[in-house]
Amino acid sequence: MKKHKQFIAVRPLAKERPRATRTGHVYTPKRTSDYEKKVAAEYTGPLIDASHTVKVELKFDIKGTHITVSATKNPDWKSSLKGDVDNYVKSVLDALNGVAWEDDKQIISLTVEKS
């Protein structure tokens, strides 16, 4: 597959924490939900099927997000880890706050692989 490069001109927004009502109903804050819908609506790249592995580069700036997506056909790829890679990363980065660095906001580059 050819690389897909795109700029999404929506000011980046850090994902807000889920909220809960007094009755226990959990929901995504409106600002986060609206942002995610805008980004999804603007994306013009392909939907990559499950027989491909995917590499994503994200570059954020005040004007928007630069996205590069490329895929490699790999029918034998399997993982014993079932969760989303970003959730694994988030738990480790948060655990090391105040231990390896003051705050994970200091990290400006990250390469992640799930196997």
Backbone bond lengths (Angstrom), bond angles and torsions (degrees), N, CA, C in turn:
res aa  C-N    CA-C-N  psi(-1)  N-CA   C-N-CA  omega(-1)  CA-C   N-CA-C  phi
1 M - - - 1.447 - - 1.522 109.76 -
2 K 1.284 116.64 139.97 1.456 122.97 176.32 1.530 109.32 -73.40
3 K 1.335 116.28 146.73 1.470 120.20 177.23 1.517 110.28 -63.42
4 H 1.301 115.22 141.25 1.469 121.14 173.50 1.518 107.18 -108.87
5 K 1.327 116.22 120.48 1.462 121.09 176.72 1.513 108.37 -116.33
6 Q 1.324 115.70 138.32 1.454 120.11 -176.73 1.518 110.22 -154.90
7 F 1.320 115.41 148.15 1.456 121.65 172.39 1.518 107.96 -111.44
8 I 1.309 117.27 127.37 1.458 121.87 177.14 1.522 107.21 -107.47
9 A 1.313 115.14 111.80 1.467 121.76 -173.52 1.524 111.58 -84.52
10 V 1.307 115.17 62.04 1.460 122.90 174.41 1.521 105.12 -129.15
11 R 1.327 116.69 123.26 1.468 119.29 -178.21 1.529 109.67 -54.03
12 P 1.342 117.97 127.21 1.462 121.30 -178.14 1.529 112.50 -57.99
13 L 1.312 115.22 148.40 1.454 122.10 178.93 1.520 108.10 -135.09
14 A 1.309 116.69 126.45 1.463 120.19 175.36 1.530 108.31 -68.57
15 K 1.314 116.40 138.95 1.460 120.34 -179.01 1.525 110.16 -63.00
16 E 1.322 115.98 127.16 1.452 121.24 178.63 1.525 110.03 -82.73
17 R 1.297 115.76 155.44 1.470 120.16 178.83 1.529 110.02 -67.62
18 P 1.326 116.70 148.43 1.471 119.26 174.86 1.526 110.29 -60.63
19 R 1.305 115.82 151.90 1.460 121.82 178.71 1.528 108.76 -111.83
20 A 1.323 115.81 159.15 1.458 121.06 177.74 1.516 109.53 -132.22
21 T 1.327 115.13 141.16 1.462 119.91 175.52 1.521 108.80 -83.82
22 R 1.297 116.20 173.49 1.467 120.07 178.13 1.519 112.00 -64.38
23 T 1.329 116.26 -24.25 1.464 119.79 179.26 1.521 112.60 -85.87
24 G 1.340 116.55 -2.11 1.458 120.09 177.53 1.522 115.02 97.08
25 H 1.324 117.31 -2.88 1.468 120.50 177.42 1.535 108.82 -67.98
26 V 1.341 116.96 127.22 1.461 121.82 -179.54 1.520 108.73 -103.29
27 Y 1.333 116.30 137.33 1.465 120.15 -178.62 1.525 110.17 -145.79
28 T 1.335 114.98 159.26 1.461 121.78 175.06 1.518 108.21 -83.76
29 P 1.340 117.55 133.58 1.465 119.59 178.61 1.535 111.05 -56.91
30 K 1.324 116.57 145.91 1.470 122.79 -175.71 1.524 112.28 -56.52
31 R 1.328 117.52 -41.96 1.465 120.45 -179.40 1.530 111.19 -59.54
32 T 1.325 116.82 -44.26 1.462 121.16 178.52 1.522 110.52 -66.57
33 S 1.310 116.92 -45.69 1.464 121.50 179.52 1.528 111.29 -59.75
34 D 1.329 117.11 -44.85 1.468 121.37 178.43 1.526 111.29 -62.34
35 Y 1.321 117.13 -43.43 1.464 121.66 179.02 1.531 110.63 -60.53
36 E 1.325 116.86 -49.14 1.464 121.13 -178.82 1.533 111.16 -60.26
37 K 1.329 117.37 -38.65 1.466 121.00 178.12 1.526 110.99 -65.97
38 K 1.346 117.54 -40.10 1.471 121.19 178.79 1.527 110.91 -63.88
39 V 1.324 117.02 -46.59 1.463 120.88 -179.81 1.534 110.04 -61.57
40 A 1.312 117.40 -46.13 1.471 121.36 179.52 1.525 110.95 -61.36
41 A 1.317 117.23 -41.06 1.462 121.01 -179.20 1.527 111.89 -67.86
42 E 1.318 118.10 -33.01 1.461 122.45 -178.33 1.533 113.11 -79.00
43 Y 1.322 117.91 -26.03 1.465 121.19 -176.23 1.527 110.59 -63.87
44 T 1.340 115.96 127.74 1.461 121.12 -177.23 1.526 112.63 -115.32
45 G 1.302 117.16 5.45 1.463 120.99 -177.23 1.514 112.84 -78.59
46 P 1.323 114.42 178.48 1.467 119.77 -178.29 1.526 112.15 -76.11
47 L 1.315 115.11 159.62 1.457 121.92 168.63 1.519 105.38 -92.24
48 I 1.309 117.78 115.97 1.463 122.48 -174.77 1.519 109.04 -89.49
49 D 1.326 115.56 125.96 1.468 118.79 -176.54 1.531 111.59 -74.56
50 A 1.326 115.08 168.90 1.461 122.45 -172.19 1.524 114.02 -69.24
51 S 1.329 118.71 -9.71 1.467 119.83 178.81 1.527 112.14 -83.79
52 H 1.315 117.25 2.61 1.460 122.37 179.90 1.528 110.53 -117.23
53 T 1.324 115.71 145.85 1.452 119.36 167.93 1.525 106.80 -90.88
54 V 1.310 117.37 155.59 1.462 121.57 -172.18 1.524 110.56 -127.52
55 K 1.316 115.78 137.55 1.462 122.15 171.87 1.523 107.07 -113.34
56 V 1.317 115.93 133.41 1.457 120.77 -179.56 1.519 108.81 -127.53
57 E 1.302 115.91 133.67 1.460 122.28 171.84 1.521 106.66 -117.58
58 L 1.300 115.74 129.59 1.461 120.98 176.48 1.514 108.27 -119.83
59 K 1.305 116.74 130.26 1.458 121.72 175.17 1.528 106.71 -127.29
60 F 1.319 115.11 117.04 1.453 120.67 -176.99 1.519 110.68 -100.22
61 D 1.311 116.51 139.20 1.463 120.95 167.59 1.521 107.86 -143.75
62 I 1.298 116.04 175.80 1.463 121.41 -173.56 1.524 113.00 -59.74
63 K 1.354 116.46 -25.37 1.463 120.80 -176.93 1.524 113.61 -90.01
64 G 1.320 117.74 -16.15 1.458 119.23 -178.97 1.512 112.75 159.46
65 T 1.325 115.88 -157.36 1.452 122.51 -174.80 1.517 110.68 -127.80
66 H 1.328 116.19 129.60 1.459 122.79 174.38 1.529 106.89 -93.74
67 I 1.330 116.38 125.85 1.463 121.34 -176.95 1.516 109.22 -121.59
68 T 1.340 116.63 130.89 1.455 122.43 172.65 1.524 107.15 -124.35
69 V 1.326 116.54 124.44 1.460 121.68 -179.41 1.522 107.97 -125.34
70 S 1.325 116.33 130.69 1.457 120.93 174.28 1.520 108.28 -138.10
71 A 1.326 115.51 151.82 1.469 119.95 -176.73 1.513 110.17 -130.65
72 T 1.316 115.61 150.64 1.451 123.12 176.44 1.519 108.29 -127.60
73 K 1.320 116.62 128.92 1.467 120.86 178.07 1.515 107.95 -65.54
74 N 1.304 117.55 122.63 1.454 121.72 -177.53 1.524 109.41 -152.14
75 P 1.339 117.84 77.49 1.471 120.80 -175.74 1.526 114.01 -66.38
76 D 1.338 117.82 -17.38 1.461 120.62 -178.15 1.529 113.17 -91.19
77 W 1.351 116.51 -3.33 1.454 119.25 -177.72 1.512 110.40 -68.52
78 K 1.322 115.31 127.61 1.461 121.48 176.53 1.523 107.60 -143.01
79 S 1.292 116.31 155.19 1.456 121.31 177.20 1.513 109.29 -132.64
80 S 1.324 115.29 140.55 1.468 118.78 174.58 1.524 110.35 -83.08
81 L 1.343 116.31 -10.43 1.463 120.95 176.25 1.517 108.74 -93.05
82 K 1.301 117.46 127.78 1.470 121.16 -174.34 1.526 114.08 -96.91
83 G 1.339 117.38 -18.34 1.462 120.12 -176.51 1.520 112.77 -76.83
84 D 1.333 115.68 166.65 1.459 121.71 175.50 1.526 109.05 -70.41
85 V 1.334 115.86 138.89 1.458 120.30 -176.31 1.530 112.06 -59.59
86 D 1.324 118.28 -35.81 1.468 119.82 -179.23 1.525 111.99 -65.32
87 N 1.318 117.64 -30.12 1.467 119.74 178.25 1.529 111.11 -71.91
88 Y 1.349 117.74 -36.29 1.461 120.55 175.18 1.529 109.99 -64.00
89 V 1.320 115.97 -45.47 1.465 120.94 -179.86 1.519 110.33 -60.10
90 K 1.322 117.32 -48.04 1.464 121.82 -177.13 1.533 111.20 -57.98
91 S 1.326 117.90 -41.35 1.465 119.78 -177.86 1.530 111.41 -66.81
92 V 1.336 117.86 -38.75 1.464 120.69 178.92 1.531 110.81 -70.59
93 L 1.333 116.93 -45.51 1.467 119.71 -179.44 1.524 111.27 -61.55
94 D 1.329 117.27 -42.36 1.459 120.74 178.47 1.532 111.16 -65.65
95 A 1.333 117.02 -38.15 1.466 120.88 -179.75 1.526 111.74 -63.89
96 L 1.337 116.60 -31.80 1.458 120.52 -176.88 1.527 113.61 -91.90
97 N 1.350 117.56 0.41 1.468 120.27 173.47 1.518 108.71 -60.81
98 G 1.324 116.37 130.47 1.453 120.62 -179.56 1.516 113.35 78.46
99 V 1.339 117.41 -2.41 1.463 122.25 179.33 1.530 109.91 -114.43
100 A 1.319 117.07 -56.76 1.465 121.96 179.55 1.526 111.36 -98.46
101 W 1.312 117.02 -24.18 1.472 123.97 177.40 1.514 108.03 -154.88
102 E 1.318 116.10 162.93 1.466 118.88 -179.11 1.520 111.19 -66.61
103 D 1.337 116.94 -46.43 1.460 121.24 -178.15 1.518 108.39 -150.75
104 D 1.328 117.27 141.08 1.467 119.42 -177.73 1.525 113.13 -68.54
105 K 1.332 117.98 -4.54 1.466 120.65 171.35 1.524 110.67 -64.98
106 Q 1.331 117.43 -17.51 1.459 121.74 179.17 1.530 111.99 -70.88
107 I 1.279 117.94 -22.36 1.466 121.81 -176.87 1.523 108.76 -74.01
108 I 1.349 116.45 124.33 1.462 120.25 -177.96 1.520 112.82 -113.01
109 S 1.325 119.21 -8.29 1.453 122.01 178.96 1.518 108.32 -145.66
110 L 1.303 117.09 138.52 1.451 120.79 -176.13 1.514 109.46 -150.38
111 T 1.309 117.25 126.85 1.457 123.07 172.99 1.510 107.06 -115.86
112 V 1.309 117.55 130.15 1.459 121.62 -174.27 1.523 109.33 -130.11
113 E 1.298 116.82 140.08 1.459 121.27 174.64 1.517 108.33 -136.49
114 K 1.304 117.22 137.07 1.474 121.95 177.61 1.515 107.48 -113.20
115 S 1.275 115.28 126.83 1.464 117.68 178.21 1.507 111.10 -126.90
